[in-house]
Amino acid sequence: MAKALDIPDLDADTVFRDAAARAVEVRTEELFDHAEGVLDLDDIERVHDMRVASRRLRAVLEIFGPCFPKRQLRSALADVKQLADSLGERRDPDVAVSSLEQIGAGLTSDDAPGLDSLIAELNSERRAANEDLAATLEETQRSGLQVRLMALAAEARRT
């Protein structure tokens, strides 16, 4: 799992609104940095890292919620949640397939066909979830989520 990025210049003396702005900026950067290659079905850790980053961002938005205009915050939170949900739908079968493949290594050849059938079904679910994730990523791009999150951070500093 990717380590969380440090939030620079954040300490006990940081004004709450400045802390909010810095945290949103860093967690937004972290989320979108993980987007590259996230649709690669051969590297399940990319999806995991982006999913964790989405949860970190969501937590920051909720913790610092009073610093942001309510309507913009609600919209951004809904979009981050939708992205996290899509990442979760893709991640769940990844984990199942990985676990079943490990189990399969210890099975006899008589048991393998049943397991192979289940893995094939889960791989079909992975491909479908990946298509849904691709659509969610496109919508995220189209809606300008990254820009809107950075605008929230800037608004926290202005207010």
Secondary structure as GFF3:
##gff-version 3
##sequence-region A 1 159
A	DSSP	alpha_helix	16	33	.	.	.	ID=ss1
A	DSSP	alpha_helix	44	63	.	.	.	ID=ss2
A	DSSP	three_ten_helix	65	67	.	.	.	ID=ss3
A	DSSP	alpha_helix	70	104	.	.	.	ID=ss4
A	DSSP	alpha_helix	112	142	.	.	.	ID=ss5
A	DSSP	alpha_helix	145	158	.	.	.	ID=ss6
###
